C-alpha cells in the first residue's frame, strides 16, 4: 500500500511591526564655480583623496581588530601634520566606515556563496530528470555538466572570499571596481582614454567634512552661511591658494537649497552640525554640494495605529493593488490600481518606483490613512542563493519544490526591497507610517487542494500552484468589549474577504449569489460587485475622494 504523502505545513505568520522612519536627511544643490575655482576644488580634492586612499590601505592592512588596535588616533596625528585636524578626522572616520562596509559585504558574499554551493551540490547529486528525496535534479546531462563547471568556479570564489574574511582584508577599490575594469574595454564602453581618466579622477576625490555643533554655521571645514556663501578651509600644504582670511578659499557664486531648505536654514542659524560633501560629475561636467544631518525619529506602536484607517498595498509584477481598510478591517470604496512598470534602465525604474510611491502617499493622505500596510517580502534566501534556485529564464515565483510557476510572475527581490526602502525614505509630513506584515501567501500544489476536480484527483492532478491566502491588504479585527466597535458577525480568524465575498452557488434562476445571503427575488436585480479600477480609470488622488 502506497504511503500517504505528508502535507507541508504553512509558514507561520509573524506579528506585524512598524518600520522605523529614517534618522538622517540628505539634500543636494548645484555648485557653479568658475574655471579657476573648479581647478582649485579639483586640486584640493585630489590631494585629500590621495591621503584618504593611503589611510584606507593602512586600515585594511591592520585587519579586523578592535577599536583600540585600529590606531585611529595615531593615524589622525600623522594626517594633521599635512592637513588640518578636522580634515584628518573626516579622513580617518570615512576610512573606518569604508572598511566596516567592506567587511559586511565580504561576510554577505561568503554566506551567499556557501548557500549557492549547497544548492549546486544537492542538485548535482540528484539523478538527471529525477530527484533524490525532496531535491530535484537537472533536466538534462548537458545542464548538469554546465552546473558542475559552475560549482568549481563558485568553490574557488568561496575559498578566496573565506580566506580574505579570516584575514580581515576586504577588497576595496577607491573609485569603484566597475569603473576600474572599464579601462580595459574602452571601445565597448564608448569612452576615450581622456574621458575615462576624467571620470576616474573625479570618483577618487575626497571633499567630505563632518559637522560640529557649536562652530559657526555647524561646520568649520566647509562652511555655508545662511546666505549661501561657500568657503573651504584649505589643507596646510595648499594655503597658498587661499583667497580669504585664515587660509580659506571662498567661492564667488552663492548656493541655494530648495528641498528642505527651511530645516537646513534652522540648523545653520543655530550652529548645529551639518555635514557637507562636494562631488564632481565628470559625465555632465557639474559640481554638486550635499548637506546631511541626523534627525530624531519617532516610531509609534501598533496600538497607536490600530484605531484608524490603513492603506493596504499588494506588490504585483506590473502594478500596485491598493485598497483602503477601515478600523474594523472592512474595505472602503473601490480598489485602486497603481501602474508600476519596472522595465528598462535603472534610472527609469527608480523614477517609476518613486512615482508609484508618491501616488500611494497621496492616496493615504487623501483618505486619512495614518499608515500603509505592506507585505514584508525581503526574500533573503532568494537573494542569497540567486539563480541556483530561481532557474533559467524570466524571474518567476518559486514553489516549495524548487521549480518555477508559469502562472504567477513576480518582481525580483531587489525590486520589492526597493519599494520598502523608497517608501521608508520618501515619506513626508504629515507623517505616514509604514506597517510591515509577514506575507500570508503560500503556494500549494493542486494535489493538496481539497476542491480539485475528481478527474484530476484520479490522474494525479496538475503540478501547477495557486495562491491560497493573500493577506497584504487584510486587517483582522479584534473585538472590543468596551466600545463594541467590531461588527456583530465577527469571528476570530475570519478576514473581511471571507464575509464579503464568500463562495458562490447557482440559484434556481441560474444566477450565482453569495452563500449566506438570500437569493434575489423576481423583482430584485442580482447584486454585482463593483469592477476594479485600473490606472487610467483611477482618479487623481489630489482631486478629492471618490467614495
Secondary structure, 3 states (H helix, E strand, C coil): CCCCCCCCCCCCCCCCEECCCCCEEEEEEEECCCHHHHHHHHHHHHHHHHHHHHHHHHHHHHCCCCCHHHCHHHHHHHHHCCCCHHHHHHHHHHHHHHHHHHHHHHHHHHHHHHHHHHHHHHHHHCCCCCEECCEECCCCHHHHHHHHHHHHHHHHHHHHHHHHHHHCCCCCCCCCHHHHHHCCCHHHHCCCHHHHHHHHHHHCCCCEECCCCCCHHHCCCEEECCCCCEEEECCHHHHHHCCEHHHEEECCCCCCCCCCHHHHHHHHHCCCCCEEEEEEECCCCEEEEEEEEECCCCCCCHHHHHCCEEEEEEECCCEEEEEEECCCCCEEEEEEEEECCCCCCHHHHHHHHHHHHHHHHHHHHHCCEEEEEEECCCCHHHHHHCHHHHCCCCCCCECCCCCECCCCCCCCHHHHHHHHHHHHHCCCCCCCEEEEECCCCCEEEHHHCCCCCHHHHHCCCCCCEEECCCCCCCCCCCCCCCCCCCCCCCCCCCCHHHHHCCCEEECCCCCEEECCCCCCCCCCCCCCCCCCECCCCCCCCCCCCCC
